[in-house]
Amino acid sequence: MENRSALPNTLSPLHKKRIQKRVLTPYEINHLRKYGLPQIDLSTIGEKPVEYITGHAEFYGLDFLVNSSVLIPRLESEMIVRLAVNYIQKEELAHPSIADIGTGSGCLGLSVAASLVKQNTPYTIYLSDTSVPALNLARENAGRILSSPVNLFFQESHLMDDYPRIKFDIILANLPYIPSKNITKLPRSVRDFEPLSALNGGPDGTTVINRLLSQIPQYISDRGIAIIEIDDTHDLNSFSLPEKLQASLTRDLFDVPRFLIVSLKV
Ligand SMILES: C[S@@+](CC[C@H](N)C(=O)[O-])C[C@H]1O[C@@H](n2cnc3c(N)ncnc32)[C@H](O)[C@@H]1O
């Protein structure tokens, strides 16, 4: 209660006026209703995303817990799951080994796991992050989403630094990729509420992804692929691709180039 009444006093009069004007979208109204919060005092929530208010976000048809230590999973990223599951089917990988780097809520790795369970395909999945609170939440989501969460490993690791030396068939990564100078231009609902460590990709937004690319040759299997989400201001030339790798770009559901698909050169 104290926090609620203190909040408006920390805001400028202009900001207060803007917040008082917040109008919920039909999606936000439905989301709040679904989680039992049909009536909400808009003057107390500022521009807080509704997912952080309810603590839930839907991704790939599944219900994920979210909190301020993780990014709210985005609709565009669902295609990473689809690409991974289709690749596993196409290549007839009988027991794929999968790494989800920068797992956050666990949405990518756990959605792939849920799809493979439905197909009776056994798997081994590593979910990793530098953030311990994020890993704790991913673990909680695993318990809720998978009836028997087996062959899941939660790893605190800067990229793949602390991974065991195994080869992965699928490497999934949605790492921070926003150029630092663009962070202040993000909507307040993002920059004031989502973790900066999930967003800031360094001066030109490629620092973290380039570092991962340099590690991939050691960790990818001969038939493996890495699917890496990128900023829409980037293209293939934005990245430093190690000699051993080849890469192509795939568009998201909004027809924006969004995913780097990386494999060993044949
Ligand atoms: C954009 S969020 C993506 C979260 C989730 N995978 C998703 O798609 O919603 C990026 C995540 O990468 C983590 N991260 C940032 N830098 C990292 C690094 N160097 N190594 C591992 N994880 C990192 C952040 O803590 C954050 O959880």
The ligand as an SDF file (V2000), in Angstrom:
LIG
                    3D

 27 29  0  0  0  0  0  0  0  0999 V2000
   16.2370  -10.9890  -24.7570 C   0  0  0  0  0  0  0  0  0  0  0  0
   16.2400  -11.9390  -23.2710 S   0  0  0  0  0  0  0  0  0  0  0  0
   15.5220  -13.4290  -23.9130 C   0  0  0  0  0  0  0  0  0  0  0  0
   14.8700  -14.3140  -22.9070 C   0  0  0  0  0  0  0  0  0  0  0  0
   14.1400  -15.5260  -23.5280 C   0  0  0  0  0  0  0  0  0  0  0  0
   15.0580  -16.4180  -24.1840 N   0  0  0  0  0  0  0  0  0  0  0  0
   13.0950  -15.0720  -24.5290 C   0  0  0  0  0  0  0  0  0  0  0  0
   13.2160  -15.3820  -25.7110 O   0  0  0  0  0  0  0  0  0  0  0  0
   12.1430  -14.4120  -24.1020 O   0  0  0  0  0  0  0  0  0  0  0  0
   17.9620  -12.2790  -23.1140 C   0  0  0  0  0  0  0  0  0  0  0  0
   18.3820  -13.1520  -21.9510 C   0  0  0  0  0  0  0  0  0  0  0  0
   19.7940  -13.3670  -22.0820 O   0  0  0  0  0  0  0  0  0  0  0  0
   20.4130  -13.2800  -20.8030 C   0  0  0  0  0  0  0  0  0  0  0  0
   21.8070  -12.8890  -21.0450 N   0  0  0  0  0  0  0  0  0  0  0  0
   22.3110  -11.6580  -21.2710 C   0  0  0  0  0  0  0  0  0  0  0  0
   23.6310  -11.7140  -21.4940 N   0  0  0  0  0  0  0  0  0  0  0  0
   23.9740  -13.0280  -21.4100 C   0  0  0  0  0  0  0  0  0  0  0  0
   25.1970  -13.7490  -21.5450 C   0  0  0  0  0  0  0  0  0  0  0  0
   26.3320  -13.1150  -21.8230 N   0  0  0  0  0  0  0  0  0  0  0  0
   25.1700  -15.0880  -21.3870 N   0  0  0  0  0  0  0  0  0  0  0  0
   24.0130  -15.7400  -21.1060 C   0  0  0  0  0  0  0  0  0  0  0  0
   22.8350  -15.1130  -20.9670 N   0  0  0  0  0  0  0  0  0  0  0  0
   22.8080  -13.7830  -21.1150 C   0  0  0  0  0  0  0  0  0  0  0  0
   19.5890  -12.2410  -20.0600 C   0  0  0  0  0  0  0  0  0  0  0  0
   19.7400  -12.4030  -18.6550 O   0  0  0  0  0  0  0  0  0  0  0  0
   18.1890  -12.5610  -20.5670 C   0  0  0  0  0  0  0  0  0  0  0  0
   17.5350  -13.4980  -19.7440 O   0  0  0  0  0  0  0  0  0  0  0  0
  1  2  1  0
  2  3  1  0
  2 10  1  0
  3  4  1  0
  4  5  1  0
  5  6  1  0
  5  7  1  0
  7  8  2  0
  7  9  1  0
 10 11  1  0
 11 12  1  0
 11 26  1  0
 12 13  1  0
 13 14  1  0
 13 24  1  0
 14 15  1  0
 14 23  1  0
 15 16  2  0
 16 17  1  0
 17 18  1  0
 17 23  2  0
 18 19  1  0
 18 20  2  0
 20 21  1  0
 21 22  2  0
 22 23  1  0
 24 25  1  0
 24 26  1  0
 26 27  1  0
M  CHG  2   2   1   9  -1
M  END
$$$$
